[in-house]
Amino acid sequence: MRIAEIFYSIQGEGELTGVPSVFVRTSGCNLRCRWCDTPYASWTPEGRTLSVDEVFAEVTRFQGAKHVVFTGGEPMLAQDLPELGRRLRAVGWHITVETAGTIPPGEAVYDLASLSPKLADSTPTEAQAGAAWVARHEATRLQPAVLGEWLRAGAYQLKFVVNGRASLTEIADLLSRVGVEVPAHKVLLMPEGVETVGLRERSLEVAEWCKETGYRFCDRLHVHLYGHTRGT
């Protein structure tokens, strides 16, 4: 597996916010979100090629943790991820997979699927990514049938980065096409941003949308604690 970084921090987003967790960030992504905050794992992938044994050893050396998060990039591109999940599950670790939901769960081993489908405002401009990547991103960013597989496969949360009221219409349309009834509290709205000041301004608006829809507000605790800092 190509690994961009492995680090021990606090889960900053979603239902497990605040839980000490080891993050395994794989390198490589099948999308090119315009606001991506980890370009070193997607736009310009970097990192080390490690075996399952090596990743397992790095994760389990953090004695205070029993939660691991597979993230990226897109971790579902890593072919050895199921084996790593099985190894960690066998010694009692709780596993979260953070994925855009464009690749089926297959043999993935996890306790929580943190699904983050990409809405229309994620598509980059041609100046940013080139025409080929714009077309590829737009064609593949939403896979309702694949999301339906994830929703039926196990525990999940649906986490959306939102930038305007139009996002609410997109989310409602997507939920109508996944073939599964999704309770409102399983849908998380997260303001875009990597700076505390900007996040607070957007958060007030997003909080109002949550009150209107019954969706859940999703903060970015790691940004407030550490800023936009790699390895946190």
C-alpha positions as a printed Julia matrix, in Angstrom:
232×3 Matrix{Float64}:
   0.0    0.0     0.0
   1.14   3.5    -0.72
   0.82   5.43    2.54
   0.99   9.22    2.74
   1.1    9.29    6.54
   0.19   7.46    9.74
  -0.46   9.58   12.82
  -2.22   9.59   16.19
  -4.7   12.39   16.81
  -8.28  13.2    17.8
 -11.12  12.37   15.42
 -12.29  15.79   14.28
 -15.44  14.97   12.29
 -18.61  12.93   12.54
 -20.21  10.69   15.13
 -16.88   9.8    16.76
 -15.67  13.39   17.14
 -13.24  13.64   20.03
 -12.18   9.98   20.06
  -8.38   9.41   20.07
  -7.66   7.61   16.79
  -4.79   6.45   14.63
  -5.16   7.71   11.06
  -3.84   5.69    8.14
  -3.88   7.97    5.12
  -3.48   6.12    1.84
  -2.15   7.97   -1.18
  -4.07   8.15   -4.43
  -7.57   9.26   -5.36
 -10.02   8.75   -8.21
 -11.48  12.27   -7.82
 -10.1   15.81   -7.88
 -12.17  17.97   -5.52
 -11.48  21.66   -6.0
 -11.34  22.27   -2.22
  -9.34  19.15   -1.3
  -7.39  19.76    1.92
  -5.01  16.79    1.45
  -3.56  17.29   -2.05
  -0.48  15.26   -1.1
  -2.77  12.18   -1.04
  -4.82  13.01   -4.14
  -3.79  15.75   -6.58
  -0.07  15.04   -6.17
   0.08  11.66   -4.42
   3.16  10.98   -2.34
   4.22   8.54    0.32
   5.9    5.24    1.14
   4.99   1.77   -0.13
   4.42  -0.35    2.97
   3.34  -3.94    3.53
   0.34  -4.88    5.66
   2.78  -6.04    8.37
   4.52  -2.66    8.36
   1.3   -0.66    8.55
  -0.07  -2.95   11.27
   3.1   -2.45   13.33
   2.95   1.34   13.0
  -0.72   1.49   13.98
  -0.48  -0.8    17.0
   2.52   0.96   18.51
   0.16   3.67   19.77
  -0.75   2.01   23.05
  -3.47   4.48   24.06
  -5.61   3.92   20.97
  -8.15   1.33   19.91
  -9.73   3.3    17.05
  -8.2    3.43   13.58
  -9.36   5.51   10.63
  -8.58   4.53    7.05
  -8.62   7.76    5.06
  -7.04   9.3     1.99
  -7.1   10.19   -0.79
  -9.47   7.32   -1.42
  -8.56   4.36    0.82
 -10.8    1.96   -1.09
  -8.23   2.02   -3.91
  -5.76   0.2    -1.63
  -6.03  -3.5    -2.48
  -4.54  -4.64    0.84
  -7.03  -2.69    2.95
  -9.31  -5.71    3.68
  -6.35  -7.73    5.0
  -5.21  -4.82    7.17
  -8.75  -4.47    8.49
  -8.94  -8.17    9.34
  -5.63  -8.0    11.19
  -6.69  -4.99   13.26
 -10.19  -6.34   13.93
  -8.64  -9.56   15.27
  -6.84  -7.62   18.02
  -9.84  -5.52   18.98
  -9.54  -2.28   17.01
 -12.57  -0.24   15.93
 -12.24   0.62   12.23
 -13.64   3.64   10.39
 -13.34   3.88    6.61
 -13.57   7.42    5.21
 -14.58   7.16    1.56
 -16.33   9.15   -1.16
 -18.55   6.13   -1.79
 -17.65   5.68   -5.46
 -16.17   2.18   -4.96
 -18.29  -0.69   -3.56
 -17.48  -2.0    -0.06
 -16.53  -5.43   -1.38
 -14.53  -7.27    1.28
 -13.73  -4.17    3.35
 -13.61  -4.79    7.11
 -14.91  -1.88    9.17
 -17.2   -0.79   12.02
 -18.24   2.58   10.58
 -18.37   3.75    6.98
 -17.94   7.51    6.88
 -19.33   8.25    3.43
 -18.64  11.64    1.91
 -20.33  11.92   -1.51
 -19.1   14.87   -3.55
 -21.65  17.47   -4.59
 -21.56  19.65   -7.72
 -19.43  22.38   -6.17
 -16.6   19.88   -5.65
 -15.83  19.77   -9.39
 -12.58  21.61  -10.22
 -12.16  24.11  -13.01
 -10.27  23.28  -16.17
  -7.6   25.73  -15.07
  -7.12  23.71  -11.89
  -7.25  20.17  -13.2
  -7.52  20.12  -16.99
 -10.51  19.14  -19.1
  -9.97  15.37  -18.77
 -10.03  15.42  -14.96
 -13.02  17.76  -14.89
 -14.97  15.33  -17.06
 -13.83  12.3   -15.06
 -14.65  13.89  -11.72
 -18.08  15.04  -12.83
 -18.93  11.64  -14.33
 -17.92   9.6   -11.27
 -18.33  11.8    -8.16
 -21.83  10.46   -7.36
 -22.65   6.74   -7.52
 -26.13   6.24   -5.98
 -26.13   2.47   -6.52
 -22.71   2.11   -4.89
 -23.8    4.29   -1.96
 -26.81   2.03   -1.58
 -24.47  -0.96   -1.23
 -22.6    0.8     1.57
 -25.8    1.77    3.36
 -27.01  -1.83    3.33
 -23.63  -3.31    4.27
 -23.23  -1.93    7.79
 -23.05   1.1    10.09
 -22.59   4.4     8.29
 -22.74   8.17    8.38
 -23.3   10.39    5.34
 -21.13  13.5     5.56
 -21.51  16.32    3.06
 -19.36  19.42    2.59
 -21.9   22.18    1.88
 -21.41  25.68    0.5
 -24.92  26.97   -0.17
 -28.61  26.16   -0.02
 -28.37  24.46   -3.41
 -26.49  21.67   -1.62
 -29.65  20.78    0.3
 -31.54  20.12   -2.94
 -28.67  17.99   -4.24
 -28.58  15.97   -1.03
 -32.33  15.35   -1.06
 -32.15  14.24   -4.7
 -29.27  11.87   -3.97
 -31.01  10.33   -0.97
 -34.06   9.65   -3.14
 -31.88   7.56   -5.48
 -29.86   5.33   -3.13
 -32.66   2.8    -2.6
 -32.41   2.94    1.19
 -34.4    4.98    3.69
 -31.85   7.24    5.4
 -32.79   8.75    8.79
 -32.13  12.5     8.94
 -29.76  12.13   11.88
 -27.43   9.97    9.76
 -26.88  12.9     7.37
 -24.15  15.3     8.5
 -23.63  18.78    7.04
 -20.11  20.16    7.3
 -19.03  23.69    6.37
 -16.08  23.97    4.01
 -12.93  25.55    5.4
  -9.52  25.0     6.94
  -9.32  28.12    9.11
 -11.25  28.63   12.37
 -12.51  32.12   11.52
 -13.95  31.1     8.16
 -15.42  27.93    9.61
 -17.28  29.84   12.32
 -18.87  32.18    9.78
 -20.03  29.29    7.6
 -21.03  27.17   10.59
 -23.73  29.58   11.7
 -25.43  29.29    8.32
 -25.03  25.51    8.17
 -26.48  25.19   11.67
 -29.64  26.93   10.49
 -29.94  24.51    7.57
 -29.64  21.61   10.04
 -32.49  23.07   12.09
 -34.62  23.26    8.94
 -33.93  19.73    7.71
 -33.24  17.67   10.82
 -29.78  16.85    9.48
 -26.86  16.79   11.9
 -24.24  19.53   12.15
 -20.66  18.35   11.66
 -17.86  20.52   13.0
 -14.14  20.19   12.23
 -12.62  19.88   15.7
  -9.09  19.19   14.46
  -9.05  22.54   12.63
 -10.02  24.37   15.82
  -7.41  22.47   17.85
  -4.46  22.42   15.48
  -5.25  24.63   12.49
  -4.63  23.41    8.95
  -1.66  21.27    9.95
  -0.58  18.02    8.37
  -0.54  15.0    10.69
  -3.35  16.18   12.94
